[in-house]
Each structure stands twice: as structure tokens, then as C-alpha cells.
Amino acid sequence: MATHALYLVRMDVAHDHEAVFNEVYDKEHVPNLRAVPGVRRASRYRQSSPTDPRYLAAYELDGPAVVESAAWKAAGDAGRWPTTVRPHTMNRHLALYEWVGGGAALTGKTPYVFWVMMDVEPHREALFNDLYDNEHLPLLLKLPGAVNAVRYRTAAAGEPRYLCAYEVENIDLPMSKPWNDTSDIGRWKPEVRPYTFNKRYIVSERILSS
């Protein structure tokens, strides 16, 4: 399967600029970037945890080269975004991911996405990938409300190497007792989990998809 990419942009915005931030993001910035050749879909999310950036934007791409294209750079600098909005954003995390497993692609159909980020010790990485795809995800996707899960990997500095995006129908499903109990089944808990670290869990609500 050809490797496609995900460009995940997370950020906060000054409170007194939040309204114009959302207006420009939805009506100008996302449509401009969505029109770039190679962009499959652009989705925006909001999350309530105080420990991570509040806003997320996920750009699904044909490949990593899209974000280096002249068309992408021109679209990112178009309109009011660079002058009216960008100076008032902060705590930005930008990471380009390549697809490595799980579902073939995101569906873009659920109201919530649960983003799970982590690193794994190198000597367990092969087993991590094997069990993630062939045991861990199939078990979790049997839970009611779990629709799809796609796994990615990044080389971005300062970010956990692996990301799994779970598309879920219910905001209470991630980290619930059924979810955690299911996560403990099989070889994942004894053979993989002790060797993972730098974990981040973000439950986000979709606010735009195009």
C-alpha cells in the first residue's frame, strides 16, 4: 500500500483573538489548504484538556512532499491568516506523519477522535508494530462506538514517534473501564506496554471537516 501522510497541527490562540481565529481558520485557511493538490481532507478539532494545545488541525495528504510544495506554502500565507491570526497563536506543535498500520485511512465520519501518542524502546519496536496491528487494534475496535483506527509514525523533533488516531462515536469511550479492560487483554500489556513511554492522550471533538 502506498504511504500516505498526515500533517497534524496543534496550537493555542490568545483568548481575545479566538473568535477571529476560528472564523479565518474555517472560512479561509482550511479551504485554501484543502485546495492544494495532494490534500485529501482537512479536519479541525477542539479538546478541553489543560495540558495540550486546545486546537488541532489534521491534513490528510497523498504524501509527505505536499507540505513542501510551492502551492502549500502559498496557500498557508494567503488571506488574513499570516497577519491577523498567526501572530496571536502559541504553543504550536507541527508534525508530519507517515502511515504505518491500522486502517487504510481515516473515515472523517465520527464526532470524536482519540489521539494516542507514544514512543517505544527500540528493541521492542518490531513487536510493538506487530501486536498493535494484529492484536491490540482488532480488540479495541470490537467495542461499541469504536469505528476505525489508523497508525502513523513521525520523525518530528520533540514529538512521540508513534500516533494512533481512533475514530469514536462516544466521547466517554476512550480510557473508560471497557476500553482499559480491553487494552489489558493479550500480549500487549505484559510484552509491549512496559517498553512504551512519553505517552500523550487527547480526546478531541470535530468542529470542521472538508
N, C-alpha and C positions, 0 to 999 in steps of 0.2 A: 504494500500500500504506500502511495506517495506520502511523503512527510508534509503535513500542512502545519500552520503555525497559529499561535495565539499571542497577541500583544496585550498584556494586562497593565492598565494604568490606574494607579490608586493615588488619591490625593485628598487633602482637606482644602477648605476655602475660608477666607475671613467671613465672619458672621454677617457683617454689613454688606457683603457682596454676594451672598448666597443666592438671592433671587435672580440677579442678572447672570450669575454663573450657570444656573440651571436653564435659564432662557436661552442663552447663547449656546450652551452645550447641546441642547436638544434641537434647536432650530437652525443653527449654523454649523457648529463644529462637527458634530456627528454626521450630518448629511454631506458635508464637504469631504470628510474622510471616507465615508461609505461609497462615494462615487469614484474613488481611486481604483484603477484596475488591479485586480487581485484581492480586493477586500470582499469577503463573502457575507459578513454580517457584523454589525456594530451594536452592542448592547450596553446599557448603563444600569448600575445597581447602587443601592444605598444600604449601609449597615450601621447598627447602633452601638457596637462595642466601642468603649472609650480608648482602647489600646491600639487601634488600627485606623488608617485613614477612612473617613466616612464614605467617600465616593469611589466607585470602581467603574472603569470602562473596559470592556473586553472586545477586542477586534479580532475576528476570525479571518485568517489570511490563507491564500494559496501557498505561501511560503515565506520564509524569513526575509527574503530580498525586498518584499513590498515596502517595509518601513525605511529602506534605504533609497527608495526611488525618488526621483525629482517630483513626481506627481504627489506622493505622500507629503513630502516636505512643503510643497506649495500649498496643499490643502490645509496643513496644520497651521500655516501662517496667514491664512485667508480670513477676511471678516474682522469681527471685533475681538476674537479670541486673544491674539497676541498683545493687544493694547489695553483692552477693557477688563479681561478676565485673568490671563496668565499671571500678571504681577501680583495678584491677590490670592494665588494658590500657594500651598505649602505642603510639607511632609509628603513630597511626591516619591512614588515608587514605580519605576517603569521597568518592565521585564518582558523579554521576548522568549517565548517558549516554543519548542517543537513537540509534536505529537509523539507519544511513545507507547500508548496502550489504552485499554478500556474500550469504550465505544468508539465508533469510527469518527464521530463528530458530535458537537453539541446540537441539541434539537431546537433550543431557543423557545421552548413552549411552556416551561414551568415558571411559576411566580417567584421561586426562590432558587438560589444556587448556594451550595455549601462548598467553600473553597478550603481545601486541606493542603497545607504546605509542610514539607519536612525534608531533612537530609537523612542519609543513611550511611553507615560506616562502609568504606569501600569493599571490604572483604565479604559483606553481606548483600551487595548491590544486585548481583545476578539473581539471588534467591528472592530478594525484595521485589524485583520486577516480575519474576515468575509467579510468586504467590499472590501478588497484587492482582494480576490479570486473571489468573486461573482459579483462585480460591476466594480471596478477600472480597473483590467486587461482586462476583456472582452471588455470594451470600447476602451482602448488603442490598443488592438490587431485588431480592425477593421480598423485602419489607414493603408493606403498603405505603404508597406515596413516594417511593424511590423510583425515579423514571429512567435515569441514564447517568453514566459516569465516564468521564474522559480524563486520561492522564497525560501530563506534559512534563518536559524537563527543560531547565534553563541553565545558562552559564552566566547569568547576570550577577555582578558582584553584589554581595550583601543580601542576596535573596536565597531562601532554601532551594535546593536543586530540583526537587520534585513538587509538582502540583497536581492534585486531583480535583476536578470540578464535578460535584454531584448535583444533578438537577432534581429537585424535590418539590412535591406539591404542598408540603406542610412545613411551616417554619419551625415547628416543635420537634420534627423528626430527628434532625442532626443532634447527636450527643444525648438523645433520650435513652431510657433504660433498654428498650428493644434494640436500639442502634448499638449501644455499648455492649450489650449481651451478645449480639450477633458478631460484633468485632472480635470477641474473645474466642469464637469458635475456630477450630482447626489449628494449623501450624503458625498462623500469623502472630498470635500472642507470645508463644514461647520462643519462636525461631527468628522473628523479624523485629517485632516491636522494641525489644531491649536494645536494638542496634540503631534505632532511629532517634533523631534529636532535632533541635531547632524547629520545633513544631508551631504552626500557627493555624488557627481555626476561625473562619469568617463565614457567618451566615448572612447572606445579602438578599435584599428584595429587589426584584427587577422594576426599573422605572422607565425604561425605553428599550425597544428592540427594533432594528430595521434591517 
